Amino acid sequence: MIKRYPLWKTLLVAVVLGTAVVYSLPNLYPPDPAIQISGASSSLDVSRGTLDQAEQALKGAGIGVRGTDFGARSALLRLDNVEEQLRAKSIVRRALGDDYVVAVNLASTTPAWLSSIGASPLKLGLDLSGGVHFLLQVDTKAAVQKRLDVYTSDIKKTLREERIRGTVRRAPDGRIEASFATPEVRGQAIDAIGKTMGTLQKELVERNGQPAVLFGIGEAQIREMEDYAVSQNLTTLRNRVNELGVAEPLIQKQGRNRIVVELPGVQDTAEAKRILGKAANLEFRLEARPDEVASNREEFNFRNPDYGQRSAQLERDLIITGDRVTGANSSFDENGRPQVNINLDSQGGSMMNRETRNNIKRRMGVLFIERKNRTVGFQKDADGNEEPVLESYEEKSIISLATIQSALGTQFRITGLANPAESSELALLLRAGALAAPLDFVEERSIGPSLGKDNIELGLRSMMIGSLLVMGFMLAVYRVFGIFANVALVFNVALLLSVMSMLSATLTLPGMAGIVLTVGMAVDANVLINSRIREELENGLSPYAAIQAGYDRAWLTILDSNLTTMLIALILLAIGTGPVRGFAVVLTIGILTSMFTAVSVSRLLVEAFYGRRRISKLSI
């Protein structure tokens, strides 16, 4: 008789295979093509009326709508076919205007009972499912101007602290101009400013008969600031995408001041577009005094219409900006209203403490600055679809204006937000990091619902052909034992897909190549076992002894060959990027599943077929 597995091991294999089958089932339900609608701001939800308006626009254009789904802050319109997605997006975008973000997406069709146990289909990469491609341009000139604004405020503060009288303003050529009564006072000012801002270039001039000095930034420093703006924006975009949970994104620098962002798979692309496109930042300023000169005050509206007043005037001088924020999280105050808790770095904390300590009982405003786009027209692309022509503009609004009760430090809170969604979004943007310079969308396109479909069809065809050839070979050469190997192979693929689904791994075209390779490796283990059984039979062992010896003696060879391949896969996973990592992930998981199914599953099948009867020969 064959030495049988103990009951616990048999039950363990059965549980693993049953779980693999259940969690691989969602991949049999392909998603519906859809367009997703969400508000351009976190405070704007998609209503039933908005969805009806979009649906009527599509029906008027002859595009069928299969169904609608409401999410937490967005809605999906399911379409009949992939080919109509891009045209539907253009139609709905034109019907709803700039208040809503419209993006291409995929709607899940997984049955509710599978979703309730956490079963979900594989996430597909950009080359298989399509996705969204953004080409963003960093406005490096704005970064330089922003730095000059900060220098302007710092120079004014330095002169006040040193009790030096002078007039500071921005010159027509963009530099900072400071005028003084006498050359001696100008010299004192230059010495005081040079202690903290020694990198500024200085030029002595005369303005209206008064001695003055022009402060500017050198070319080397400008280039350094531009490089920093691009690298900081890259980091911020990666942090924001990580906060959104997008799988396998591509975010990389292109050229001198451009960034490519590709978001693949079944993701909330509308939300991603809205968050990525926000060049949001904060500025903390004191409220202007009634006797403040007009040149040093600006008037802004409140972001929250329920705040109690429509507008307020703030000083142009800055206390700190959002780039001093090191942490942020949303919560509720003692009255149940949304707020954001802020943590500053040490330098930001000291600057905040100095200003608030000297201005107790004055009001401090928190200014929210957002770079937005508005539609100024429409034009047709190469495929005949209408695309909006966008114009960038900057919107500034006050989100909080509170009286300073005591000196603030590195921790404080922002109140006056409209709703919890707005506080969560503001915390996300601050936590992910402020953009060092605004971003403009140079190019935005949806990649490949049709291209991805072709890749999937070709990939599946190659997998089917390869699998059928392998299974046919096993049947022809090893007969009944070939059937055992083929059944184990089917379970191997199911187990591989289920593990990748549970790990939320992303399947790419190289990943499909990894699955094909895994099929070959799984069969290779059975070839070693079956060949060993043949050899033992030829050496005169009985069928049962040959089976036992074949599995026992082939195991070390199987382990050795798979470990060497696993080593290569881990190296690829460690140093590879993009498609190489996708291939390595599938290969690593596939090695583990193929070792399990080729040995354990096929052994149980042999036991079930031969273990309870007497045999004189094996069909091998």
C-alpha positions as CSV (number, residue, x, y, z in Angstrom):
1,M,0.0,0.0,0.0
2,I,1.1,3.6,-0.6
3,K,2.2,5.5,2.5
4,R,-0.7,7.9,2.9
5,Y,-0.8,11.5,4.0
6,P,-2.1,12.0,7.6
7,L,-5.6,13.3,7.8
8,W,-4.6,16.8,9.0
9,K,-2.4,17.2,5.9
10,T,-5.1,16.0,3.6
11,L,-7.6,18.5,5.2
12,L,-5.1,21.3,5.0
13,V,-4.6,20.7,1.2
14,A,-8.3,20.5,0.7
15,V,-8.9,23.8,2.5
16,V,-6.2,25.6,0.6
17,L,-7.5,24.4,-2.7
18,G,-11.1,25.3,-1.8
19,T,-10.1,28.7,-0.8
20,A,-8.1,29.1,-4.0
21,V,-11.0,28.2,-6.1
22,V,-13.4,30.6,-4.3
23,Y,-11.0,33.6,-4.3
24,S,-10.1,33.1,-8.0
25,L,-13.8,33.1,-9.0
26,P,-14.1,37.0,-9.2
27,N,-11.7,36.9,-12.2
28,L,-14.5,35.1,-14.2
29,Y,-16.6,38.3,-14.0
30,P,-15.2,41.0,-16.3
31,P,-15.9,44.6,-15.2
32,D,-18.3,46.9,-17.1
33,P,-16.9,49.9,-18.9
34,A,-18.0,53.1,-17.1
35,I,-17.5,56.7,-16.6
36,Q,-17.1,58.2,-13.1
37,I,-18.4,61.5,-12.0
38,S,-17.3,63.3,-8.8
39,G,-17.3,66.8,-7.5
40,A,-14.4,69.1,-8.4
41,S,-14.2,70.0,-4.7
42,S,-14.6,67.7,-1.7
43,S,-17.7,69.7,-0.5
44,L,-19.6,69.0,-3.7
45,D,-21.4,65.6,-3.9
46,V,-23.0,64.0,-6.9
47,S,-26.8,64.2,-6.6
48,R,-29.5,62.1,-8.3
49,G,-30.3,65.1,-10.5
50,T,-26.7,65.4,-11.6
51,L,-26.7,61.8,-12.6
52,D,-30.0,62.1,-14.4
53,Q,-28.6,65.1,-16.3
54,A,-25.5,63.1,-17.4
55,E,-27.7,60.1,-18.4
56,Q,-30.0,62.3,-20.5
57,A,-27.0,63.8,-22.3
58,L,-25.7,60.3,-23.2
59,K,-29.1,59.1,-24.3
60,G,-29.4,62.2,-26.5
61,A,-26.1,61.3,-28.2
62,G,-27.2,57.7,-28.8
63,I,-25.1,56.1,-26.1
64,G,-26.8,53.4,-24.0
65,V,-26.5,53.4,-20.2
66,R,-26.6,49.9,-18.7
67,G,-27.0,51.1,-15.1
68,T,-25.9,53.6,-12.4
69,D,-24.1,53.2,-9.1
70,F,-23.7,55.7,-6.3
71,G,-20.5,55.8,-4.2
72,A,-19.6,57.7,-1.1
73,R,-18.9,61.0,-3.1
74,S,-19.1,59.9,-6.7
75,A,-21.3,58.0,-9.1
76,L,-20.7,55.5,-12.0
77,L,-22.6,55.3,-15.3
78,R,-22.2,51.8,-16.7
79,L,-22.0,51.7,-20.5
80,D,-22.7,48.9,-23.1
81,N,-19.2,48.8,-24.6
82,V,-15.6,50.0,-24.2
83,E,-15.6,51.9,-27.6
84,E,-18.1,54.5,-26.3
85,Q,-16.2,55.4,-23.1
86,L,-14.1,58.3,-24.4
87,R,-17.0,59.8,-26.4
88,A,-19.3,59.5,-23.3
89,K,-16.7,61.2,-21.2
90,S,-16.5,64.2,-23.5
91,I,-20.3,64.5,-23.7
92,V,-20.9,64.3,-19.9
93,R,-18.0,66.7,-19.3
94,R,-19.6,69.3,-21.6
95,A,-23.0,68.8,-20.0
96,L,-21.9,69.2,-16.4
97,G,-19.2,71.8,-16.8
98,D,-16.2,72.5,-14.6
99,D,-18.0,71.8,-11.3
100,Y,-17.5,68.1,-11.8
101,V,-14.6,65.8,-12.7
102,V,-15.5,63.1,-15.3
103,A,-13.1,60.2,-15.8
104,V,-13.0,56.8,-17.5
105,N,-13.2,53.8,-15.1
106,L,-14.3,50.2,-14.8
107,A,-17.3,49.0,-12.7
108,S,-17.0,45.7,-10.9
109,T,-19.5,42.9,-11.6
110,T,-18.4,40.6,-8.8
111,P,-21.4,39.0,-7.1
112,A,-22.2,40.4,-3.6
113,W,-21.5,37.1,-1.8
114,L,-18.0,37.1,-3.1
115,S,-17.4,40.7,-2.3
116,S,-18.7,40.1,1.3
117,I,-15.9,37.7,2.0
118,G,-13.2,40.0,0.5
119,A,-12.9,38.3,-2.8
120,S,-12.0,40.6,-5.7
121,P,-10.6,40.3,-9.2
122,L,-7.0,40.9,-10.0
123,K,-6.0,44.5,-10.5
124,L,-4.8,44.9,-14.1
125,G,-1.9,47.1,-15.1
126,L,-2.0,50.0,-17.5
127,D,-1.0,47.7,-20.5
128,L,-4.0,45.4,-19.8
129,S,-6.8,47.5,-18.4
130,G,-5.9,50.9,-19.7
131,G,-5.8,53.8,-17.2
132,V,-5.0,57.4,-17.1
133,H,-1.9,59.2,-18.3
134,F,-1.1,62.7,-17.2
135,L,1.7,64.8,-18.4
136,L,2.2,67.7,-15.9
137,Q,4.4,70.7,-16.3
138,V,6.0,72.3,-13.2
139,D,5.6,76.1,-13.2
140,T,9.2,76.8,-12.0
141,K,8.8,80.5,-12.6
142,A,6.1,80.5,-10.0
143,A,8.4,78.8,-7.5
144,V,11.0,81.5,-8.0
145,Q,8.3,84.2,-7.5
146,K,7.0,82.4,-4.4
147,R,10.5,82.4,-2.9
148,L,10.9,86.2,-3.7
149,D,7.6,86.8,-1.9
150,V,9.0,85.0,1.2
151,Y,12.2,87.0,0.9
152,T,10.1,90.2,0.7
153,S,8.3,89.4,4.0
154,D,11.6,88.3,5.7
155,I,13.3,91.6,4.7
156,K,10.4,93.6,6.1
157,K,10.5,91.7,9.4
158,T,14.3,92.1,9.6
159,L,14.0,95.8,9.2
160,R,11.2,96.1,11.8
161,E,13.2,94.0,14.3
162,E,16.4,96.1,13.7
163,R,14.3,99.3,13.9
164,I,15.6,100.4,10.4
165,R,13.2,102.7,8.5
166,G,12.8,102.0,4.8
167,T,10.3,101.1,2.1
168,V,10.3,97.6,0.7
169,R,8.4,96.6,-2.5
170,R,8.7,94.5,-5.6
171,A,10.5,96.2,-8.5
172,P,9.1,96.0,-12.0
173,D,11.8,93.5,-13.1
174,G,10.7,91.1,-10.3
175,R,13.5,91.9,-7.8
176,I,13.0,93.3,-4.3
177,E,13.6,97.0,-4.0
178,A,14.3,98.6,-0.6
179,S,14.7,102.5,-0.4
180,F,16.2,104.4,2.6
181,A,16.7,108.0,3.7
182,T,20.5,108.0,3.7
183,P,23.4,105.8,2.4
184,E,24.3,105.1,6.1
185,V,20.9,103.6,6.8
186,R,21.1,101.6,3.6
187,G,24.4,100.2,4.7
188,Q,22.9,99.2,8.1
189,A,20.0,97.5,6.3
190,I,22.4,95.6,4.0
191,D,24.4,94.3,6.9
192,A,21.3,93.2,8.9
193,I,19.7,91.5,5.9
194,G,23.0,89.8,5.0
195,K,23.2,88.0,8.3
196,T,20.2,85.8,7.5
197,M,19.9,86.2,3.7
198,G,23.5,86.3,2.5
199,T,22.8,84.5,-0.7
200,L,20.8,87.4,-2.2
201,Q,22.5,89.4,-4.9
202,K,22.6,93.1,-4.2
203,E,22.8,96.1,-6.5
204,L,23.1,99.7,-5.2
205,V,20.8,102.2,-7.1
206,E,19.1,105.5,-6.7
207,R,15.3,105.8,-6.7
208,N,13.8,109.3,-6.8
209,G,16.9,110.8,-5.3
210,Q,17.0,108.3,-2.5
211,P,19.6,105.6,-1.9
212,A,18.1,102.1,-2.6
213,V,19.2,98.5,-3.0
214,L,17.9,95.8,-5.3
215,F,17.9,92.3,-4.0
216,G,17.7,89.4,-6.5
217,I,18.4,85.7,-6.8
218,G,21.4,84.5,-8.9
219,E,21.1,82.2,-11.9
220,A,22.8,79.3,-10.0
221,Q,20.3,79.7,-7.1
222,I,17.4,79.9,-9.5
223,R,18.4,76.7,-11.3
224,E,18.8,75.0,-7.9
225,M,15.3,76.2,-6.8
226,E,13.8,74.9,-10.1
227,D,15.4,71.5,-9.6
228,Y,14.2,71.4,-6.1
229,A,10.6,72.3,-7.2
230,V,10.5,69.5,-9.7
231,S,12.0,66.9,-7.2
232,Q,9.7,68.1,-4.4
233,N,6.7,67.9,-6.6
234,L,7.7,64.3,-7.6
235,T,7.8,63.3,-3.9
236,T,4.5,65.1,-3.2
237,L,2.8,63.4,-6.1
238,R,4.1,60.0,-5.0
239,N,2.8,60.7,-1.5
240,R,-0.6,61.7,-2.8
241,V,-0.9,58.7,-5.0
242,N,0.1,56.5,-2.0
243,E,-2.6,58.1,0.1
244,L,-5.1,57.3,-2.7
245,G,-4.1,53.7,-2.8
246,V,-3.4,53.5,-6.5
247,A,-1.7,50.2,-7.4
248,E,1.6,50.1,-9.4
249,P,1.6,53.8,-10.4
250,L,4.3,55.3,-12.7
251,I,5.5,58.7,-11.6
252,Q,8.7,59.9,-13.1
253,K,10.5,63.1,-14.4
254,Q,10.4,63.8,-18.1
255,G,12.8,66.5,-19.5
256,R,13.7,69.5,-17.4
257,N,10.3,70.5,-15.8
258,R,7.7,67.9,-16.7
259,I,6.4,64.9,-14.8
260,V,4.6,61.8,-16.2
261,V,1.9,60.2,-14.0
262,E,0.3,56.9,-15.1
263,L,-2.5,55.4,-13.0
264,P,-3.4,51.9,-14.1
265,G,-6.3,49.5,-13.3
266,V,-9.6,49.8,-11.7
267,Q,-8.9,52.8,-9.6
268,D,-10.8,55.9,-8.6
269,T,-9.3,57.9,-11.4
270,A,-11.6,60.9,-11.0
271,E,-10.5,61.3,-7.4
272,A,-6.9,60.9,-8.4
273,K,-7.2,63.6,-11.1
274,R,-8.8,66.0,-8.6
275,I,-6.2,65.4,-5.9
276,L,-3.2,65.4,-8.2
277,G,-4.3,68.5,-10.0
278,K,-4.6,70.5,-6.8
279,A,-1.6,72.8,-6.3
280,A,-3.1,73.5,-2.9
281,N,-1.1,75.3,-0.2
282,L,-1.7,77.3,2.9
283,E,-0.5,80.7,3.9
284,F,-0.8,82.0,7.5
285,R,-1.3,85.8,7.6
286,L,-2.4,88.4,10.2
287,E,-5.6,90.3,9.6
288,A,-4.8,93.8,8.3
289,R,-5.2,96.6,10.8
290,P,-7.6,99.5,9.9
291,D,-4.7,101.9,9.6
292,E,-2.7,99.5,7.4
293,V,-1.5,101.0,4.1
294,A,-3.4,99.8,1.1
295,S,-0.3,98.4,-0.5
296,N,0.2,95.9,2.3
297,R,-3.3,94.5,2.5
298,E,-5.4,92.1,0.3
299,E,-9.0,91.2,0.5
300,F,-10.2,87.6,0.2
301,N,-13.6,85.8,0.3
302,F,-14.3,83.0,2.8
303,R,-14.2,79.4,1.4
304,N,-17.0,78.4,3.8
305,P,-20.2,80.5,3.0
306,D,-21.5,79.7,6.5
307,Y,-18.5,81.3,8.2
308,G,-20.5,84.5,9.1
309,Q,-18.8,87.1,7.0
310,R,-18.2,87.3,3.3
311,S,-14.7,88.6,3.1
312,A,-11.7,89.9,5.2
313,Q,-8.5,91.8,4.5
314,L,-5.2,90.2,5.4
315,E,-1.7,91.5,5.4
316,R,0.5,90.7,2.4
317,D,3.3,89.6,4.7
318,L,3.4,85.9,5.4
319,I,4.0,84.2,8.8
320,I,4.6,80.8,7.4
321,T,3.4,78.7,4.4
322,G,2.2,75.1,4.1
323,D,5.7,73.7,3.3
324,R,6.5,74.0,7.1
325,V,3.8,71.4,7.8
326,T,5.1,68.0,8.9
327,G,1.9,66.3,9.8
328,A,-1.9,66.8,9.6
329,N,-5.0,64.8,10.5
330,S,-8.7,65.6,10.5
331,S,-10.9,65.4,13.6
332,F,-13.7,67.2,15.3
333,D,-13.7,70.0,17.8
334,E,-15.6,70.1,21.1
335,N,-18.7,71.3,19.2
336,G,-18.6,68.4,16.7
337,R,-17.4,70.6,13.8
338,P,-14.6,69.4,11.5
339,Q,-11.0,70.6,12.1
340,V,-7.5,69.8,11.0
341,N,-4.7,69.3,13.6
342,I,-1.4,70.7,12.3
343,N,2.2,69.9,13.2
344,L,5.0,72.2,12.1
345,D,8.7,71.7,11.8
346,S,11.0,73.4,14.3
347,Q,11.7,76.4,12.2
348,G,8.0,76.9,11.3
349,G,7.1,76.5,15.0
350,S,9.6,79.2,16.1
351,M,8.4,81.6,13.3
352,M,4.8,81.0,14.3
353,N,5.6,81.4,18.0
354,R,7.4,84.7,17.4
355,E,4.6,86.3,15.4
356,T,1.7,85.1,17.6
357,R,3.6,86.0,20.8
358,N,3.8,89.6,19.6
359,N,0.2,89.8,18.2
360,I,-2.0,88.3,20.9
361,K,-5.7,89.4,20.5
362,R,-5.2,90.0,16.8
363,R,-6.8,87.7,14.3
364,M,-4.8,85.3,12.1
365,G,-6.2,84.1,8.8
366,V,-5.5,80.8,7.1
367,L,-5.5,81.3,3.4
368,F,-6.1,78.3,1.1
369,I,-4.5,78.7,-2.3
370,E,-5.6,76.4,-5.1
371,R,-4.5,76.2,-8.7
372,K,-7.6,75.4,-10.8
373,N,-8.5,75.0,-14.5
374,R,-11.6,76.3,-16.3
375,T,-12.9,75.4,-19.7
376,V,-12.6,78.1,-22.3
377,G,-13.7,76.0,-25.3
378,F,-13.7,72.6,-26.9
379,Q,-11.6,71.1,-29.7
380,K,-11.6,67.7,-31.4
381,D,-8.8,65.2,-31.0
382,A,-7.4,62.9,-33.6
383,D,-10.2,60.4,-33.0
384,G,-12.9,63.0,-33.4
385,N,-13.8,63.2,-29.6
386,E,-14.3,66.6,-28.1
387,E,-11.8,67.6,-25.5
388,P,-12.0,70.7,-23.4
389,V,-9.5,73.6,-23.8
390,L,-8.4,74.5,-20.3
391,E,-7.1,77.7,-18.8
392,S,-5.2,77.8,-15.4
393,Y,-6.0,80.3,-12.7
394,E,-5.3,80.6,-9.0
395,E,-8.1,80.8,-6.4
396,K,-7.4,82.1,-2.9
397,S,-9.9,81.9,-0.1
398,I,-9.9,82.1,3.7
399,I,-10.7,78.9,5.5
400,S,-10.2,80.2,9.1
401,L,-9.9,83.6,10.8
402,A,-9.5,83.2,14.5
403,T,-8.3,85.5,17.4
404,I,-4.9,84.6,18.7
405,Q,-5.4,83.9,22.4
406,S,-1.9,82.8,23.3
407,A,1.4,82.2,21.6
408,L,1.3,79.2,19.2
409,G,4.0,76.6,18.7
410,T,4.6,73.5,16.5
411,Q,1.0,72.2,17.2
412,F,-2.3,73.9,16.6
413,R,-5.6,73.4,14.8
414,I,-7.5,74.9,11.9
415,T,-11.3,75.2,12.2
416,G,-14.0,76.8,10.1
417,L,-14.1,74.0,7.4
418,A,-17.3,73.3,5.6
419,N,-17.6,69.5,6.2
420,P,-15.6,66.4,7.3
421,A,-14.9,65.6,3.6
422,E,-13.1,69.0,3.2
423,S,-11.1,68.6,6.4
424,S,-10.1,65.1,5.3
425,E,-8.9,66.3,1.9
426,L,-7.0,69.3,3.4
427,A,-5.3,66.9,5.9
428,L,-4.4,64.6,3.0
429,L,-2.9,67.4,0.9
430,L,-0.9,68.8,3.9
431,R,0.2,65.3,5.0
432,A,1.4,64.4,1.5
433,G,3.3,67.6,1.3
434,A,2.7,70.9,-0.4
435,L,3.7,71.4,-4.0
436,A,6.8,73.5,-4.3
437,A,5.4,75.0,-7.5
438,P,2.0,74.8,-9.4
439,L,1.4,72.0,-11.9
440,D,-0.3,72.4,-15.2
441,F,-1.9,69.6,-17.1
442,V,-0.1,69.6,-20.5
443,E,-1.6,66.3,-21.6
444,E,-4.3,64.0,-20.3
445,R,-5.5,60.9,-22.0
446,S,-7.0,57.6,-21.2
447,I,-4.8,54.7,-22.2
448,G,-6.1,51.8,-23.8
449,P,-9.5,50.3,-23.0
450,S,-9.2,48.9,-26.6
451,L,-5.4,48.4,-26.5
452,G,-5.7,46.7,-23.1
453,K,-8.5,44.5,-24.5
454,D,-6.3,43.4,-27.3
455,N,-3.4,42.7,-25.0
456,I,-5.6,40.6,-22.7
457,E,-7.0,38.6,-25.7
458,L,-3.5,38.0,-27.1
459,G,-2.1,37.1,-23.6
460,L,-5.0,34.7,-22.9
461,R,-4.6,33.1,-26.3
462,S,-0.9,32.5,-25.7
463,M,-1.6,31.1,-22.2
464,M,-4.3,28.8,-23.6
465,I,-2.2,27.6,-26.5
466,G,0.8,27.0,-24.2
467,S,-1.3,25.3,-21.5
468,L,-3.0,23.0,-24.0
469,L,0.3,22.0,-25.6
470,V,1.8,21.3,-22.2
471,M,-1.3,19.3,-21.1
472,G,-1.4,17.4,-24.3
473,F,2.2,16.5,-23.9
474,M,1.7,15.2,-20.4
475,L,-1.3,13.1,-21.5
476,A,0.6,11.6,-24.4
477,V,3.8,10.8,-22.5
478,Y,2.5,9.9,-19.0
479,R,-1.1,8.8,-19.6
480,V,-2.9,8.5,-16.2
481,F,-0.1,10.3,-14.3
482,G,-0.4,13.0,-17.0
483,I,-4.0,13.5,-15.9
484,F,-2.9,13.9,-12.3
485,A,-0.3,16.5,-13.4
486,N,-2.8,18.4,-15.5
487,V,-5.4,18.6,-12.6
488,A,-2.6,19.8,-10.3
489,L,-1.7,22.4,-13.0
490,V,-5.3,23.7,-13.1
491,F,-5.3,24.1,-9.3
492,N,-1.9,25.8,-9.5
493,V,-3.2,28.5,-11.8
494,A,-6.3,29.0,-9.5
495,L,-4.1,29.2,-6.5
496,L,-1.7,31.7,-8.2
497,L,-4.6,33.9,-9.2
498,S,-6.2,33.8,-5.7
499,V,-3.0,34.6,-3.9
500,M,-2.4,37.6,-6.2
501,S,-6.0,38.8,-5.7
502,M,-5.7,38.5,-1.9
503,L,-2.3,40.4,-2.0
504,S,-3.8,43.1,-4.2
505,A,-1.0,42.5,-6.7
506,T,-1.3,44.0,-10.2
507,L,-1.2,41.9,-13.3
508,T,0.7,43.3,-16.2
509,L,1.6,41.9,-19.6
510,P,5.0,40.7,-18.3
511,G,3.0,39.2,-15.4
512,M,1.1,37.1,-17.9
513,A,4.4,35.9,-19.3
514,G,5.3,34.9,-15.7
515,I,2.1,32.8,-15.5
516,V,3.0,31.0,-18.7
517,L,6.5,30.3,-17.2
518,T,4.9,29.1,-14.0
519,V,2.8,26.6,-15.9
520,G,6.0,25.2,-17.5
521,M,7.7,25.1,-14.1
522,A,4.8,23.3,-12.4
523,V,4.8,20.7,-15.2
524,D,8.6,20.4,-14.9
525,A,8.2,19.2,-11.3
526,N,5.7,16.5,-12.3
527,V,8.0,15.5,-15.2
528,L,10.8,14.9,-12.6
529,I,8.5,12.9,-10.4
530,N,7.0,10.8,-13.2
531,S,10.4,10.1,-14.7
532,R,11.7,9.0,-11.4
533,I,8.8,6.6,-10.9
534,R,9.6,5.1,-14.3
535,E,13.2,4.6,-13.4
536,E,12.2,2.9,-10.1
537,L,9.8,0.6,-12.0
538,E,12.6,-0.3,-14.4
539,N,14.9,-1.1,-11.5
540,G,12.4,-3.7,-10.3
541,L,10.5,-2.0,-7.6
542,S,6.8,-2.7,-7.1
543,P,4.3,0.0,-8.3
544,Y,3.6,1.2,-4.7
545,A,7.3,1.3,-3.8
546,A,8.1,3.1,-7.1
547,I,5.5,5.8,-6.4
548,Q,6.8,6.3,-2.9
549,A,10.4,6.4,-4.1
550,G,9.6,8.7,-7.0
551,Y,8.0,11.4,-4.8
552,D,10.6,11.1,-2.0
553,R,13.7,11.1,-4.3
554,A,12.5,13.8,-6.8
555,W,11.7,16.2,-4.0
556,L,15.3,17.3,-3.4
557,T,15.8,17.9,-7.1
558,I,12.6,19.9,-7.4
559,L,13.5,22.0,-4.3
560,D,17.0,22.7,-5.6
561,S,15.8,23.8,-9.1
562,N,13.0,26.0,-7.7
563,L,15.2,27.7,-5.1
564,T,17.7,28.8,-7.8
565,T,14.9,30.2,-9.8
566,M,13.4,31.9,-6.7
567,L,16.8,33.5,-6.1
568,I,16.7,35.1,-9.5
569,A,13.1,36.2,-9.0
570,L,14.0,37.9,-5.7
571,I,16.9,39.7,-7.3
572,L,14.6,41.0,-10.1
573,L,12.1,42.0,-7.5
574,A,14.7,43.9,-5.5
575,I,16.5,45.8,-8.3
576,G,13.9,45.8,-11.1
577,T,11.4,48.5,-11.9
578,G,8.0,48.6,-13.6
579,P,7.4,45.6,-15.9
580,V,10.4,43.7,-14.5
581,R,8.9,43.9,-11.0
582,G,5.6,42.7,-12.3
583,F,7.2,39.7,-13.9
584,A,9.2,39.0,-10.7
585,V,6.1,39.2,-8.4
586,V,4.2,36.6,-10.5
587,L,7.2,34.4,-10.8
588,T,7.9,34.4,-7.1
589,I,4.3,33.5,-6.2
590,G,4.2,31.0,-9.0
591,I,7.3,29.1,-7.8
592,L,5.7,28.7,-4.3
593,T,2.3,27.6,-5.7
594,S,3.8,25.2,-8.3
595,M,5.9,23.4,-5.6
596,F,2.8,23.0,-3.5
597,T,0.5,21.7,-6.2
598,A,3.1,19.6,-8.1
599,V,4.0,17.6,-5.0
600,S,1.1,17.7,-2.5
601,V,-1.9,17.9,-4.9
602,S,-0.7,15.3,-7.4
603,R,0.3,13.0,-4.5
604,L,-3.2,13.2,-3.1
605,L,-4.7,12.4,-6.5
606,V,-2.4,9.4,-6.9
607,E,-3.4,8.2,-3.4
608,A,-7.1,8.6,-4.3
609,F,-6.8,6.7,-7.5
610,Y,-4.4,3.9,-6.6
611,G,-4.4,3.8,-2.8
612,R,-7.4,1.5,-2.2
613,R,-6.8,-1.2,-4.7
614,R,-4.2,-3.8,-5.6
615,I,-2.3,-3.0,-8.8
616,S,0.3,-4.9,-10.8
617,K,1.3,-2.1,-13.2
618,L,1.1,1.7,-13.5
619,S,-0.2,3.7,-16.4
620,I,2.9,5.9,-16.7
